[in-house]
Amino acid sequence: MSVLNLLQAPRAVVMVRPAAFHPNPETADDNRFQSAANAPNSELATTALAEVDCAIATLRDIGVTVHAFDDDGRYDTPDSVFPNNWFSTHPGGLVGIYPMYVPSRRRERRGDVLELLKNAYRVETIHDYSGLEQDNLFLEGTGAMVLDHIARVAYTVLSHRADPIVLERFCTHFGYEPIAFTATTSDGEPIYHTNVLMCVATDFALVGLDMIAVPERQRTVRQRLEETGREVITLSPDQIAAFAGNAIELTGRDGRQLVLSQTAYDSLDADQRQRI
């Protein structure tokens, strides 16, 4: 296992066990991938917690280190299960803390996660951009950006959740090249987070290329990925809707593993699975 592989496929993750997961009314207006509740909130919360616990157990079974935290329910944080939006970790002891678009998501930031990172890893510098919320400038972590840690590229769908000013500041501090573009769903609605659209692994990338609005930017994204030696596996809008782009490559005891939901896996065809 080379150092480059570990850059793109880490051995450890932070996960949050949700206390009261439910559709967030604050994010419903612009999150086209959020569906209305089809069950009482209490039932949804119970199901979500069970699924997170199953995911934690599965990752630990394959040798991935999971740092699990409990959402204690003291605050209204229905999206706490997605901590990658408020912080990110980077080689060299760097951590980023990000400005979040809606107030409920700002309440997800917690000191015990940062203390764990400081105690378990060599955290030397924390770049905290959360104060930019006062200026209505937002960049929602590795939801807003999909990072190629090897080639140092930050692929970013521009939206009010990914402001170019904050993106440029992040790229300057962390040493990435920004490649920004707009993207839409099949019915023309803006896509709000890049990690819905694409996943960059060590040897391949899953990308909904046809959903990138400008053909020239489609070609740029494909070209930059192929320049790094990655195979580009194109996803259809239906597969994006099934969250096939919302995957992450991790390293377990037997090497690299692509982690994605069952719904996402089921949406892939046999050829795509073979190429992965």
C-alpha angles and dihedrals in degrees: 000000000000127000089245091057091052091051091063098029110040125198096224139047139185116230131181122213104220122233099195111007113181138136107295112231090201092063100034096092096064104020103092090180093060113094129201118265115271094187138034114288091245091057092047090051092051092049093047093050091050091050093049091049089050090050092049091051092047093051092048090049091059092047103262114142109236121195101199124196130184123231097223093203096239091125133041098256108146092165097049089117087076103065093154087081095065101038142019134191127218140185115272094045097288125149128182126205115197141212111246126213102224127044096237090059092052089061089063093076109105135180097218091067091053091047090053090052091049093048099042100035137031101264108178104161133027117194106201114196096166092105088070088076086083088063093046091248116138141182114171101208121242090349090065093037132041106203128211097202093185100051091029097235126146109206107201136180105213116233139127084282092058112043116191092224093058091040091055091048092050092048092050093051097042101034103246132138112232118229105183129182142151124253135186139193121250090270093052099259116142118257109232103196129042095212089067089059104042149011124202114206129175099269104014144023130218109214138170090217096168090061093062101103101218117056092213090058090048088057092046093053093047092046095050092049093047091047088064091055095255123143110234113222109194119218125206123232089254091054090048088052087053089054096247088144092053097083137119133207115226135175120240132173092284097045135266122000130186108225119203139139124277089245090054093047092049091053093059118093124229094261093052092049090050092050091049 
